[in-house]
Amino acid sequence: MEIPIEAIGGKNCKFYFCGRIRPILALIVCLGSAICGFCDESPMVSVPLGFEISGFERSRTWVSQNGVFAFGFLDGFPKGIDDDNDDDDYGFVVGIRYNLGNSQANVPVWTVGGGLRVSENSTFRLSMDGRLVLVENPIGLTVWSSNTSSIGVQRATLMNNGNFVLLDDGDKVLWESYNSPTNTLLPGQSLHFPQSLRAPSTRTISSYYSLKIRRSGELALVWENNVTYWRSHLSSSAVIKEARFSYNGVLGLFDVTDTVVWYRSSMDFEENSQVLRHLRIDSDGNLRIYSWDSVLLVWKVSWQAVENQCDVFGSCGLYSLCRYSSNGPVCDCLYEDSASSGNGSVGMDSGGANCKKMIDLGNCKMNTSMVVLKHADLYGLYPPHDVNVMLSEEACKKYCDNDTTCIAATSKNDGSGLCTIKRTSFISGRRHPSIPATSFLKVCLVPQAAFAVGVSPHGYAQKVPFPSEMFIAHGDDRSKLVGAIALIVLVTVVSVVTVEMSVLWYVYSRRKVKAMTRIPFGKDAQMNPHYSFLIRLSFGEIKELTADFSCQLGPSTFKGVLPNKVNIVVKQLNDIVASEKDFRVAASTLGGTYHRNLVPLKGFCFESEHKVLLYEYLPNGSLDKWLFSTKEEKNERNWQQRLEIAIGVARALAYLHLECQRCIAHGNLKLENVLLDEKLVPRLTDFGVRSLLQNEVASSSESLPERDIFMLGEMLLQIVMQKRDILVDDLQKLIDSAYEVQNVENSEVKEGVERVVRIALWCMQRQPFLRPSIGEVVKVLEGTLSVDRPPSIFAQMVERAQVEIEENT
């Protein structure tokens, strides 16, 4: 195997070798350099200005002189970052890993940009102006830079301790990777406020988990910015200078006098300090110290912050319960019917126990019932809509049962009387005999009369038959037996009669429904302005409702009035080619969507030459008219309104992508397709039609949901800048001015503007795998998820403009 080294040198002498050096030659170089002081206390392997490596040369790595660490292009999800992910379609990262000969052991310890993923056609170089840059080719887009130009950088060095440094001619360190940790601390490395370690993730923006050192000096494991599930409890009021991970395997907090005021140590801290160790926050949200076993050639856990993995917030993901067994943490689904692919101890980002979404309680065919979960604590992952009330356990259950917005509730049995009402369906939780709480989960009532709801030994709801003994007499009392038999006969007769009556009623109801579909404006519709039955009309009836299309609202869009005086919008789909069956299925799917930020579909028309959809009419028109006609100045006076509109649009898109039975891509997201009601609540319209009917794809490189994300990014910038056309100069202004695009003094408004612009630019990344998920977009807009500064898209916009010019000419 060849050892790729561009240049080797030491403090007292330097040797430069261009090309690749075979191991025996490298050994000769190292031995020979000892004569002039090369192999001193801090031997180095250095590269000069102009050095670069390419993603096409992933086998080519830059190895530290002691052979322990290597730098280069790594798989996007190497073993140790996301062991559950076998998909390498998400590109590569650039960074430092161990070089221990075992691919399982070669875990990354530092990555460029915190794990920024790039394509194979990328280059990492030490430019001639002294910057480390990561460039996407062939357009030359710089996606990351060390910002070290013109400060005297002459070479880069990978130290034996894993620190990646930039040096001047006098070997002074001008920049080092130790000052920008990602998810790992190496021995001798420190953490200072406001630095943090962020867990690796399959997501595109950031993990939900991080280790933070707070201003007070306290260390804390945090889920997002609002849930702390582990902390270092300081017993003194000392002023903390830093958190430091030592060579002997001790994580300590040091005050300004360099005295340890708090520490945790690995189990083998008394052993040889030369043992390889590192401190890492893993993708499951736990903080661990790892020690290298040179016999078994594996990393072994020698300490972890949270002993019971179930105490890590959200460790099992959505719709799951985490319970701790003798073999470790196990994830169970909240209820039996939601189980899809078995149990497993996996992190939140990979879906926990792979449980299905909770059923929409509004679609229950019968009433709802409450599942009782003893020794269980439930919590909502998103959005945080918990409400605390002081009630007894039984009153807590009854309160949730009677509250139509309540999905679940947890009653504390610790004497506090605290009852927490969960108003989100994104539920998770944990279960353990030591937890002093009882939780209640609202589910659809089981239709069988002879079944009750219970709880399985694993924690999820199951159907439990009533004991047959309740119908059997005990002893020899024949009169009781005869009475029981008579009761059974009576119940049977009543049941048969009830079934027959139900069948007759069902037949009658079906005939009535069919009659209503034939007569769409029957008595009920005329009497009830909120009539929501999806009606089918002929094209002649459409012409009558729109007065022969006399009131045009936009291209192929007209205003109409139903006989019950309800205004509607009629959308003609002249360019749609579909069979009647496919069109009816699509209309039924769209008619079954219910969200505050979606315009309801009221009906449809399908004829060979005419395909029409009917939507609810909203009085305030489209977003573009409001956005560009407002007389308000572009400052904080109407910023909150614009932010709420942006959040509403993102929530609607999240509902279509994530919460429907199948993912519905909008496919035509633009300002004209966002309507405003009388309270300026935004509602998406014209959604999903083409994606459902024609199975379109945006291009060969992206899916329609990914295209939705890109178009949402463009819309967010339009909302921020209140301009329809965002020019290249505008984008450069956003980048150069650190996102200060509004002339405002309010710091909260500035923070909100910066947050929206950052997530918008992430959405508009050229590579779809760099774009965030819609769930992440919503959380960033709401302010519950932090977002890094994205790579510049200036070059991308230039490239797009050039392509458009070429296409037009």
N, C-alpha and C positions, 0 to 999 in steps of 0.2 A: 504494500500500500504506500502511496506517495504522500509526503507531508508538504502541503502547500505553504510556502513562506515567501513573502516578497522581500523582506529585509530583516536581518538580525543584527542587533547591536547592544552595547552596554554603555555604562556611564563613561568608562575610560577608553573604550575603543568601539568602533562600529564596522560591521561587515555588511555589505549589500549584495544580495543574490537575487537576480531576476529569474523567475521560473519556479520549478518545483524541485525539491531536494529529496533524494531517497534517504531512508532511515539511517543507513551507515554513514552517508555524507553528513547528515544532520548531527550525528553523534560526534564525528570528527570536528565539526565546527564548534560544538559546545565544549568539547575537551580542550580544543585549541584556544578558545576564547578565555579559558580560565587563567591563562598565562597573563593576560592583560586586564584581568579583573571582571570579565563578563559574568562568570558564575559566582557573583557575590550574593549578598543577603537578599537582594530583590532582582533576580534575573528577569529579563524582559524579552519578549518577541515583538518587534515593531514593524510597522509599515509606513512608507513615506506618503507625502501628498501625491494624489493621483491614483492611489490604490483603489481597486474596485473588484467586486464579485457580482455575479449574475445569478438570477434564479434558475437559469439553464445549467448552472454548475453547482447544483445542490450538494453533490458529493465532495465538492471542494470546500474544506473548512480550514479555518485559521486557528491553530492550536497553541495554547499557552506553553511556555517552555517546559513546565513540569508535567505536561500532558494531561492535566486534570480537566481543563476547560477547553471548549471549542466554540468558535464564532462562525456564523454563516446563516444560510437559508434553512429553515426548519419547516416540517409539515405544519399546516394550520392548527391541527389538534394532535400534537405528539402524545404518546403514552405518558400519563402523569398529569396531563392537562385535562383531558376529557376521555377517560378510558372507554366510555360507552359509545363514542362516536367513531364509526368506521367509514365515514364519508369524507373523502379528501377533496371534495369539489369546492371547498371554501378557501382555496389558495394557501399561501404560505406566510410565515412570520419570519422576521430577521432577529437574531439574538444570540445569547450565550447559553450553552447547555453543558452538562457534564460530558466528559469524553472517557467513559469507563469501559468501553468495549461491548457493553450490553445495552441494546436498544431500549429495553425496559427501564434501565437505570439512568439513561441519558436524558433526564428531565431538564427542561429549560429553567434558568435562574434569573434571566433578564431578557426582555424583548423590546424592540424598538416601538415607541409609541404606545406602550402598554399592551402589545399584542395586535398591533395594526396588521390586517391581512392584506396581502398583495398578490398579484398574479405571477405566474412563472416568468413572464416577460418584464421583470423588474431588475433594477441595478442598485446596489448599495456601494457608495464610494466616499472616500475622503477627498473632497474637492480641493482644487489648488488654492482656494481662498480660506481653507482651514475649517470648512464645515463638513460634518457628517451628513449625508443626504440619502434618502431613499426615493428613487425615481421610478415612476411607472412609464414604460416604453410602449409604443414608439413615439408618443406625443411629448415625452420629456416632462411629465407632470411630477412635481416634487410633492410627495405625500407626507414627508417628515424631514425635519432639519434640526441639527443641534444648535443652530443660531450662534456659531462661534467664529464667524468670519472676521478677518482683520484684527485678531487679538494675539497673533504670533504663533499659531499652531504650526508645528513642523512634522509631527508624526503621531501615530496612534499606537497604543500598546495594550495588549491583553495580559494583565498581570496574573501571577500564579494564584492569587486569592480570588480570581474571577472578576476583578474590577477592570472595566474597560475605560481607558483614560486617553486624553489628548494632551500632548506635552509640547513645550517650546524647546529651543536649542539648549537651555540649561536644565532640562528634565523637570521643569516646574509643571505641576498638574494644572491645566487650565479648564478641564471639564472631565467628569467621571460619571460612570453609570451608577455608582454607589449613591449619588445624590438624587437619582430619579428611580427609586425601586419600583418594581411592578407587583409581583405577588410573593417575592422571596427575599429574605435577608440572609446573607452569607456571614460567616464568622468575621467579626470586626466591623460589620456594617451597622449603621445607626438609623434611627427614625426620629425626625424632628417635626414639630407642629409647623405647618398644617399637612405634612406628608401623610400618606396612607399606603397600605397594601391592598390591592384589589384582586379578588379571586378570579381565576381564569373562567371564561364563559364561552358558550357557543353563540352568545348574542353578539350584536355588532357594535353596541355602544359601550356597555360596561356590564359587569356582573352585578347582581343584587347585593352581594356580600363584600364587605371590606373591613380591614383592621385600621382603625383611626387612632392617632395620638391627639388628644384634645388639648385645648389651650391650658387646661389645668394640669396637664401631664398624664392624665389617666389614659390607659389603653382600653379600647372598646371594640368588640366585634359588633358590627351594625348591619342590619338588613335595610337597605335604602338609607334614608336619613332620619327615620322616625322610630325604628325598633332596635333597641340594644338588648342582646341576649347573652352577653358576657362582658365583664369589665374587670380591670385590676383595681381592687379596693385599696386606696392609699390610707394608711393609718396616721400619717403626719401631714402637716401643711407645708412641706418643703416645696421649693420652687424647682420643678423638674426641667432639666436641660435636654435630655434625650432618652430614648429607649435604645438599648444596645444589645446585640446578640454576640456573645463571646465565643472564643474558640473551644472552651470547655463545655459548651452546650447550655449556657445560662442566658436566659432572657431577663434583662434587668432594667429598671428605671433609675437613672442617675440624676442627682441634683447638681446645682451649680458648683458644689465643692467636689464633684466627681465621687460622691458617696452613693452606694446602692440603697434605695429606700423601699424597693419592692423587687422581687425576682421570682422566677419559676425556672426549674432546671430539668434537664433530661435525666432519664434513669441511669445513664452511663456517664454522668458528668465527672465522676472521679477517675475515669479511665484516661488513657493517653489523650492529651489535647490535640494530637495530630490526626485523630479520627475525623473523617469527613462528616460534616453536619451542615444542615441548613434549616431555617425556620420558614414555613410556607403556609399561606392561607389557601386551602384547597377549594375546588369547585363546589363541594358540599357545605361550605361556609364555616368549617372548623379550622382552627389554627393548630399546627402541629410542628414538633421538632423531629427531624429525621436524622438517623445515624446510619453510616454505611457499614454493612456487614461484609467484610472482605473475604469471608469464607463462603457464604451463600451467594455473594454478589447481588445483594438486594438492599434496598432502603427499608429500614424498620422504624416504626413509630416509637420514639422514646419519651414523648410527652404530647398531650393534646389538651387544649383549653377547655372544651366542653366534653365531659366524660360520657354523658348520655347524648348520643347524636340526635335523639328526638327533641332535645332542648334547643337545638338550632332552629331558629324560626323558619318555617316553610321548607324544612329539609326534604319532605316527601312530595312537595308540589301540590297541585290543585286536586281537589275532591278526594283527598287521601287522609288517612290517620297513620301517624308514626307510632309504633310500639316497640319496646325494647325487649328482646328475647335473650336467651343464653348465648345465642350465636350472633348477637348484634342487633342493630335496628332493622325493623321490617316495616314495609309500607303496605297498608291495606286500603282498599277503597272504602269510602264512607258508607256505601250501601251496596248490596249484592249485585243488583242489576247494572251497576256502573262498571263492574270489573270487566276488563277487556283482554289483558295480556299477562295476568298473574302478578305476583308480588315481587318485590326486590328492593334492596337498599340502595337507592340511587338519589342523586341530587335533584334539586328543584328544577334546574334548567333543562333537564332531560325528561321532565314530565312525571317524576315520582313513580307511582305504581301504574302509570299509563291508564288511569281511570277515565271513563267517559265523562262528558259534561253532565252536570245535574239537569234533570228534566225541568223544563219551564213549567212552574206550578200553575200558570194560567192555562195550560193545555191539559190539565188533569181531567179525565173523563168523569171522575167522581170527586168527592171532597178530598181534602188533605188530612194526613194524620201525622203524629209526632213520634219519631224514633227516639228512644231514650238511650243515651250512651253514658254509662257510669264511669267515673274516674277519667273523664275525657275533657280536654280543653280545646274548643274550636276557636279559630280566628279567621278573619277575612284578609286575604292577600291583597285584593284590589277590587274596587276602590275602598278606602278606609271609611266606611259608613257605620261604624259601631256606635251604639247608644247605650249608656250605663244607667240603670234604674235600680232602686233598692226594693227588692221583692223576695219573698220566700221562694223555695224551689218550685212548689206547685203553682204559685202565682206567676212565676217566671215562665213556666211552660204554657200556662193559660194565656198570658199576655201575648206570647209569640204566636200561639194558635189563632188568636183573634185578630192579630195585626196582619193584614194582607201583604205588607211590605217586608215582614220578617221572614228570613230564610232559615235562620238557626238562632239558638240562644245558648249561653253558658251560665249556669248558676253556681256560684262559689259556695262550698260547704265549709268554709273556714271561719264562719261566724260573722262575716262581714255583711251578708245579705245582698251581695252585689250580683246583679243580673245584667249580662251584656247581650244586647240584641244585635244580630248581624243582618244587615240589609243588602248584602251582596251575595251573589251565587258563587263567587270565587272563594270557596271555603277550603280550609285545610285544618289540621289539628294534630294533637298528640294524645296518647293514652298510656297511663301507667297507674298501678295500684296506689302510688303515693300522691297522686294528683287529687286535691280536695275540691272536686268540681263534678257536676253532672251537666251534660249537654243535651240539647234537643235539636233534632234535625227534621225539618218539615219535608214530607214526601207525599206523593200521590197515594190516596187510600187504595189498598188492595181490594179489587172488586169481589173476591170470593167471600161469601158470608161466613164461612167456617174457618177463616184465617185471621190471625192477629199478627201484629208486628212485634218482632223481638230483635235480639242482637246476637250475632254469631260469636263464637269464642274469639274470632279474629278482630271483632270490633265493628263489622259493617252490619247494616240492617238486613234481616232475612225474614221470610214468611214462616210462621210457626203455627201449626194446627192446634186448635183447642183440644185438650185431652178428651179422648173418647170416654174416659171414666165418668165424665160429668153427666152422661146419659144413662149410666148403668147403676142399678140399685145395689146396695150392699146388704148382706145378711139374707135371711129367708123370708123377708116380708113381701109376700106375693102381691099384696094390694099396692105397695109402692111400685113394684115391677110393672103391674098392669097399668098403673097411672102413667108411668114413664113411657110405656108403649103407646098408650092413647095420645100422649103429648107428641110423640114422634109422628104418629099418623096425622094428627091435626096440623103439625108444622109442615108435613109433606104436602097435604092437600092445599094449604094456604100458599105454599111455594109454587105448586103447579098452576093454581089460578093466577098468581101474580105474574108468572112467566108468560102465560097466555095473554093476559092483559097488556104486558109490556110489548109482546110481539105485535099485537093489534095497534098499539099506540105508535110503535116504530114504523109500521107500514103506512099508517095515516100521516105521520110526520114526513116520511120520504115523499109521499105524493104531494104534500103541501110545498115542500122544498122545490120539487120539480116544477110545480105550478108557478112558484115565485121566480124561478129562473126563466120560465117562458114569459112571465109578465114582470119585468124588472122593476117597474114602478107601481107595485101593488099598494094596498092600503097601509101596511106597516111602514113601507119606505116613505110614503107621503106624510105620515103622522110623525115619524122619528127623524129629525135632522141628522142624527148620529148613526144612522143605519149603515152598517159596515159589511153587509153581505156582498161578495164579489159578483157583480152583475155582468151579463153578456148582452150586448146590444147589436142590432143590425146597423149597417152603415147609414141607412135611411134615418134611423133614430138618432144617430150621431149628428147628421145634418140638421135635424129638427132641434136638437139640444143646443147647437152652436149657431142657430139662425143662419144656416148655410155658410158656416165658417166666416162670419162677418167681423168678428173681433179677434184679430191676430195679435198674439203676445210675443211671438218670436218665430224663428224658422220652424215650420211644420207644427207650430204650437198655437192653440186657439182657446179662447174662453167660452165656457158653456154654462148652462143652468139646468139643474135637474128639476123635475116637477115638484119636488119638495122644497124648492127655492134655495137649494145648496149649490154654491158655485163650484165649478170643476174646471180642470185644465185638460184639454184633449190633445194628445201627442200622436201625430201620424208617423208611422214607421214605414215610409215608402221604400227604403233601401233594404228592408229585412226580407230574407228568403228563408221560409221555414214551413214545415208541414203543420196542419191544424193540430195534430197531437202534440208536437213539440211546443207550439205556441201556447196551447192551453196549459201544458205542464209548467212552462216558464211563468205564465201569468199567475198560476196557482201558487208557485214558489214565491214570487214577488208579493202576491197578496197576503201571504202568510208571515210577512216580516212586520214586526211591530217595534218601533223605537221612537223615542222622543225627537230624535234628530233625523227622521226619515219622513218623506211625504207619503202618506198612505195611498196605495193603489185602490181605486174604487170599482173599476170594471175594465172590460176590454171588448174589442170587436175583431172578429176574424172572418174575412171573406177573401176570395181568391185574389182580388185586386186591392183590398183594403185591410190594413192591419193597424189597429188603434189601441192606445192605452188611455185610461181615464184616471187622473190624479185629483187629489184634493187641492183646492185653490187657496193660495196664501196671499193676503192683501198687500204686503210690503214689497213684493216683487223680488228680484234676484239680488244677490250679494254685490255684483258689479255695479249696479245702479246706485245702491246705498253707499258703497265704498268710494265711488268716484264723484258722486254728486253731493256728498256731505259738505257743509260749509264750515265744519269744525277744522281747526288747524291740526297739523300732524303732530300732536303732542299728547300728554297724558290725559287730556280731558275726555278723549274717546278711546284711549288705549284699552281700558278694561273691557269695553264693549267688543272691541276687535279681538281681544284675547279670548273672551267667552265664545265668540263665533268660531274662532280657530279650534278651540277645544271641542265644541259641539260637532264640527265637521269631522274631526279625528275620531270622536266617540262613535259616530255613525259608521264610519269606515271600519272601525274595530268590530262593531257588531256584525257587519256584513262579512268580514274576513274570518272572525273567530267564533261567533256565537250562533250563527245559523247552522242548520243541519248539514249543509255543504257550504264551502267557501264561495261567496258571491263577490266577484270583482266588480267594482263600479264600471270601469271601462271608459268613462267619459267625464272624468272629474275636472271641472272648471268652474269659474265664478258664476257663470250663467246657470249652472245646475245646482246652485245653493240658493234656496229661497228663504225668506225671513217672514216669520209670522208677526202678529200684532205686538208681541213682546220682544221682537228682534231675536227670537230663538231660531238658529239656523236649521234647515232641513234639506237633506239631499234628495234630489229627484233624478229621474232618468237613469237609475242605477240598475246594473245587472242585465239589461235587456240583451245586449249583443253578446256578452260573455255566456249567458245561458242558452241563447238560441243558436249561435254560430260557433261556439267553442273557439273564439278567436285567441290568438297569441299576439302580444305586443311586438315581439321580434324573436329571432332565433336565440337571443341571449338573455331574455327576461320573460317572466310570466306576467299575466295581467295584474295579479295582486302586487307584484314588484313595480309594475308600471304605475299603478295607483299611488304607491309610495312616492315615486318620482314626481308625479303631477301634484301630489299634496304638498311636496316641498316647494314647488313653484307657486302654489296658491298661498302658502304661508308667507313667502317673501312679498307677494302682492298685497297681502293684508298688512304686513308690517310697514311697507313703504308707501302704501296707498297709490301704487302705480300699476297699470296693466302690463306694460312691457318693461321687464327687468333687463337693462342693457349690460353689456360686459363691463362698462365703466362703473355701473352701480355695484356689480359684484366685487370689483376691485376696491371700491369704496368700503364695502362691508368688511373686506379682509384687512385693508390697510388701516382702517380706523378702529380696529378691535371691536367691531359691531356697534359702535356708538352712532346709530343711524337716526336717532330721534333727538331733537333739540329739547331735552327735558332735564329737570333738576332732581326729580324724585328718584331716589336710589332703587326703590322697588320696581319702578317702571323700567329703569335702565336694565336691571337684572332680568326682568321678564322679556324685554326686547332681545337681549343677548341670548337668552335661552331659546326663544323661538327661532332666531336667525341661525343659531348653531344646529338645531335639529333639522331646520329646513335644508341647510347645506349638506348635512348627512344624508337626507332623503334624496338629494340630487346627485349623489355620487355615481360615477359612470358604471362601475362594476356593481351589479345588483347585490352581490354578497356583502358589500360594504354598507348597504342601506339598512336602517333599523327596521324592526318589526313594528306593526301598527300599534301593538300594545305598549312598546317602548315609547313611541311618539306621544301617545296619550299621557303617559306618566311624566314625560319631560315637560309637556305643555302644562300639566297640572302642578308641576313643581315638586313632584315626589321622586323623581329620578334625575340624578346628575348626568351631565353630558359633557364629554371632552370637546375641545376645539377640533373641528374636522379638518381634513386636508383641503387645501385650496382647490376650488373647482374652476378657477379662472381659465387655466389651460384647457379644461374640458369644454367650457363654453366657447372658447375660440375654435376648438376642433369642430364642435357642433355647427357653429356658424359657417365654417369653411365647407362642411359637408352639404349644408343647406344651399349655399351659393352654387356649389358644383351641380347639385340636383336641379336647381332652377335654371341653370345655363345649359 
